[in-house]
């Protein structure tokens, strides 16, 4: 699990991935605690008690910090919001198979209701 220092303080997504080259560019000290890097890819899962708007704001903060691809999985609403750098948020209904696209080629995640 990676956490990073974002504009609103430290952020820790449910799932995160950072390109190995970017990770290796950090010093050993930066790799500990809250590294000064935004993940390339994140997944946020809306839990039963989570309010949705704060999660959407968190995803926008990730984008502003350099996120390339993010999925906000809303099981309660039976949908996924897909966040991409420079594009509008795409909302897809579940069931769906999500693709890691160019960020994580070959990675996919099948979600059912």
Buried (B, 14 or more C-beta within 10 A) or exposed (E): EBBBBBEEEEBEBBBBBBBEEEBEEBEEEEEEEBBEBBBBBBBBBBEEEEEEEEBBEBBBBBBEBEBBBBBBBBBEEEBBBBBBBEEEBEEBEBEBEBBBBEBBEEEEBEBEE
